[in-house]
Amino acid sequence: MSGKLLIEYPTKADGAALWRIARDSAKLDLNSPYAYMLWCRDFADSSVVVSDGGEPVGFVIAYRRPGDQETALVWQVAVDASQRGKGLAGALLDELFRRLVPRGVRYLETTITPDNEASIRLFTSFAKRWNAACESDRLFEAADFPADGETHEPEDLYRIGPLRLA
């Protein structure tokens, strides 16, 4: 690793690496490799990837809500184990929203399970850095998820905003 980190929009070529980072996190709901490759093609303008010497080491994938273009929903945030503890997840969120706010995004939404303290800290600290309100409410109950032999925690919706550039 070179130590020179670069935050950019993802490209199709980043999809497999994003899948690997998500898989290795052992925390995220893992989507198929195909989903990450499509995400990097279809939602690249609302996502960011950070690379170290050309190798992806973290990402934020998000999309603008179809019925509410002022809101971007952050789907996943992941950082490779080699880069954790450096504030990179927060830096990725900040950079993404520095790019989205001038294009009309005013709110960040994400869902977090109630037991995911690290994600709760990440997003509440984002709200503080951006001097924005942060509200949360239950979006999906555990019973809303399919009974496929695995249990899923409830998901709380966090809404942060309005967002403005300083």
N, C-alpha and C positions, 0 to 999 in steps of 0.2 A: 504494500500500500504506500502511496506516495505522500500522503498527508495533505495534498491539495484537493479540497472538496469543492465541487462545482454543482450548483442547483440549476436544473434545467427542466423543460417539459419532457415527459417521456416520449420515446419512439417505439414503434413496433418491436424493434430489436431488444428493448428492455423487458419485455413481458416475461420471458422465462426467468430472468434474474429476480423480478418482483415476486413471482410465484415462489422461488426458492427462499427469499427473505421472509415472506409470509409463512411458509411452511416451517422454517427454522425458528420462527418466533415462539412456536408452541403455545401461542396465546390467541391468535386470530382464528376466526372461522375461515378455513382454507377453501378458496374457490378453485376451479379447474385451471390448469395452465392456459388453456384456451381463453378463459375469461380474462386473465391478466393481459394476454396479448391483445385481445379486443379492446380492453380498457385503455391500453396505451395507444391504440389507434383512434378510438371513437371519443375518448374523454381526455385526451392529452392536454387540451387547453384549460382544463380545470383540475389538473393534477401536476405534481412535481416529483422529480427523482433527484437524489443526490448521488454523485459518483466520486470515487476516489481513484485517481489515475485511470479513468475511463470505465471502471467497474462499479455498477450500482451498489450502494450500501444502505439505502433507505428511500422511503417514498411516502407520499400522501396521495391517495386516489380519492377523487371527489367528483361530483357532478352538480350542475345547476338543475334545480328541481323544475321539471317541465311545466308545472302549473304556477310556478313562483320563481321567476328568473332572478329575483333579488336574493334568493337563498341558495347557497351551495351546501350540499350534504356531503360531509366527509365520511367516506365509506371505510377506509382503512388507513392506518398510520403504522409503519413498521421501520425499524432500524436494525441493521445487522449487529450481531453480538459484538463484533470488533469495534463498533462505533458508539455503543450505548454509554450513557452516563456523561455525555458531552453536551447535552442540550440540543441535540440535532433534531429531535422530533418537534420541539418548539420552534426552532429556526425554520424548519420546513413549512410548518403551518403559517408562520409569519410571512415567509416569502410568497407562499401561494396566495394569501389574502392581500398582500401588497400588489399582486398582479390582478386579482379579481375585483377588488373594490373600484378601481377606475373604470371597470367594465360594467358597473351597476350592481354588483353583489353588495348587500348590506347586512346579511345574516349568515352565520355558520350554524348548521345543524349537524348533529352526530348522535348515534345511539351508543349507550354504554351499559353494560351489565352492572347492577348495584355493587358487586364485589370487586370490580376492577378499579382499585384505588389509584393505580398509576395513570390510567386514562382520565379519571376524574380530575386528578391533579394537573395533568397536561392541559385539559381544556379549560379548567377554571383559571389556571395561570395565564392562558392565552387571553381570556376575557379581561383579566386584570391589566395585562400589558396593553391591551387595546382600549382600556377604559370603557368597557361595554358591559351591559347587563348580561347575566347568565341565569337562565331559567331551566328547570328540569321538571319533567312529568313522565309518568309511565306511558310508553307507547305500545309495547307488546307484553302481555303476560306470558308466563312460561307455558300455560295451556294453549296459547295461540299457535305455538310451533307444532309441526307434525309429530305424532307419536311414532317415531321410527326406531325405537329402542334406545335412543339417546335422549337425555334431558337437556333442555336449554334454559338458561337463566332468563328472567324477564329482561327487557331492554328499555332503558329510560332514554327519552329524547331530551337532549340538551340543545337549547337555542341561545345563541350568543349574538348580541347586536343591540342597536345598529352599529355597524363598523364604519369607521372613517379613517382616512389617512391623516397622520399628524402634520 
